[in-house]
Amino acid sequence: MSKKNLYFIAIFGSFTLGLAPFAPEPHLFGKVRWVLGGAEGMAMKDWLDLLMHGAPFLLLFGLILYDMAMRLKSHKKQEVKNFREQRP
């Protein structure tokens, strides 16, 4: 699967599954607010619900971090190669 497809799946999932239901507010926002408020009364199903609605955002964030790390690694390799070519 190409990187472009992975990004499409992660973005599409974030905007559909991650934010559903949309009215009166996204479900994920309510769960995060509940956790930040102390998470009193949260049952296991609420934690799993938070994980399920947050998973597309975690995937997207992970893809972005991975892509940035690979670009940095590639950039470092190119710098080392250029440095070695410049040495007499």
C-alpha positions, 0 to 999 in steps of 0.5 A: 500500500502506498504512502498516499493511500495510507494518508488518505485512509488516516485522514478519511478515518479521522474525519468520519470515524474519529469525529462521528457523531457530528451533532451536537458535538463530536463524540471524541471531544466529549470523551476527551473532556470527560477524561480531562475532567477527572474521568469519574464514572468512566466504565471500561466501555467508555475507555474502549470507545475513546480508543476506537474514536481516537485510533484514526487520529493516532494512526495519522499522528504516527504516520506523520511522525514516521514520515518525518523520521524517514525524511530526517534519516534520508537527509542525514545520509545525504549530508554524510555522503556529501561530506565524504565526497568533499574530503580530499 
